[in-house]
Amino acid sequence: MIKMEMVVIGAGPAGLSSAIEAAKEGVEVLLVDENLKAGGQLFKQIHKFFGSSDHRAGVRGIDIGKELINESRKLGVNIWLNSIAIGIFDDKNILIKQNKNGRESLKRVQADKIIIATGASEKVINFTNWTLPGVMGAGAAQTMINVHRVLPGDRFLMVGTGNVGLIVSYQLIQAGAKVVGLIDAAEEVGGYGVHAAKIARKGVPFYLNHTIIKADGNNKDGVTGAVIAEVDDNWQPISGTEKELKVDVITLAAGLKPLSELANMAGCKRTYISELGGWVPLHNENMESTVSGVYVVGDVTGVEEANTALEEGRLAGIDAAEKLGRIAAKESNNKKKNITKRVKNLRLGPFGENRLKAKEKLIKEYYELTDKDCREKYDPVKAMEHQSGEKIKRISVDHIDKTQGPVAVIECNQEIPCNPCELACKFGAIEIGEPITNIPILNEEKCTGCGLCLPQCPGLAIFLIDKSYSSDKSTVAFPYEYKHIPKKGDIVDAVDRQGNYLCKAEVVKVLQLEKFDKTPIVTISVLDKYIDDARNIKMSD
């Protein structure tokens, strides 16, 4: 029997952050993960994070993962990889199957505190031939291209337009694949508009109010095509609306479900909340479950963003350290108060409101079940009204004239938690303020046209317009994160926000700086009449 003060199960963002916070206070921590490498989903996430500077906004997930792993090792966290927590039994005994140098062994570890950070798994949907080779989860495709550098096909159909479907579609295009389309039974795109806009600018069609009927192909050759159809108000396929698409991979982004089985085995009470993905363990405001000393953090408590998982991990790590006598209650409470405020801010706006209410429900049920004072639960945060625009006029392309010079144009119109653009501007021209879900406002008079905000925007939703380029031409600069980067002097096809051809354009500048973190800025010139719509260039098939 091995005895440890704390065992963290799962070395993703939530598990790493909880291990780090506890280790900072001198807690002896064992971090267990079934994979060959720590970091979890972070090493799939080659895109830049949303959120604030506290959440490493504007930094790519793979870099955040490296930082967390390095910090945990420096703090002395003991990390067991290729090790599976089989079960949690009485007195916080954990049975772990460890594979070391090709040899398997069983280890029993007793912990004073356990933090469960097992994450979530992909949901699937059933349709004819859904078990054919070439039908896979969007996360599986993302692992193949971003972790193993293997492109599993040439032509993809993405089923689902939530953030996972949108992000993975964009990354498939970056990897050189052809995304034939995205389908969703809903009438609106489910994820962030800025993510959808990046795909639309590449001309990829969105089939909303559609579902997949069947996959064509066989077990030998795999997927050779897909049949989709429109759905009625009852989500049923409408006969006669079928469309055949030639694809060799069908990726499913049908949502995620919390992996709460281990928490259930430990005796943690659960409840079903659809907004959080399914069955989730009850917990209090410090992420402690109904079993004293057992914490649950990250997607196992409800599917959210990675930056929320990081914060929940910090809460649990600090609270556990306090209860182990390693940190004074006053200092612990101050830290937890700041973290809780940041978590609340992440759950503001239309995308986070339902999750905030769902989390409140979880905590309320926890206190009702444990007969504790419900006044300790999260209090709802009332979002501030957004800037009216009366003080600072929001710029549009129509307002830019031939004498004005370069100026930023922000095409971010949703209330999402993100402010790297505000932090990137050294002249205070971009204002978001509090809460972080405010829509960014550009002060036209302060904007110098430096363009530093373009590569910092995780949504790639900022452009630099210069109508003073010549007597009959203007330029537009935009982020360009694809394999084949154009060169100065190239003649390319300019496209609009939907990827439709507009006109021929000349590449007048390509800026690749180390501080832009692999986000080149491409500037093209077009005739003045096209500048309102030109937002990208066509990628060759």
Secondary structure, DSSP 8 states (H G I E B T S, - for coil): -EEEEEEEE--SHHHHHHHHHHHHTT--EEEE-SSSSTTGGGGG--SB--B-GGGTTTSBHHHHHHHHHHHHHHTT-EEE-SEEEEEEEGGGEEEEEEEETTEEEEEEEEEEEEEE---EEE-----BTTTSTTEEEHHHHHHHHHTS-----SEEEEE--SHHHHHHHHHHHHTT-EEEEEEESSSS--S-HHHHHHHHTTT--EEETEEEEEEEEETTTEEEEEEEEEB-TTS-B-TT--EEE--SEEEE---EEE--HHHHHTT--EEEEGGGTEEEE-B-TT-BBSSTTEEE-GGGGS---HHHHHHHHHHHHHHHHHHTTSS-HHHHHHHHHHHHHHHHHHT-HHHHHHHHHHHHHHHHHHHHHHT--GGGS-----------SSSS----GGG--TTS--EEEE---S--SB-HHHHH-TTS-EE--SSTTS--EE-TTT-----THHHH-TT--EEEEETTSSSSEEEEEEE--SSS---TT-EEEEE-TTS-EEEEEEEEEEE--GGG-S--EEEEEEEGGGTTT--EE----
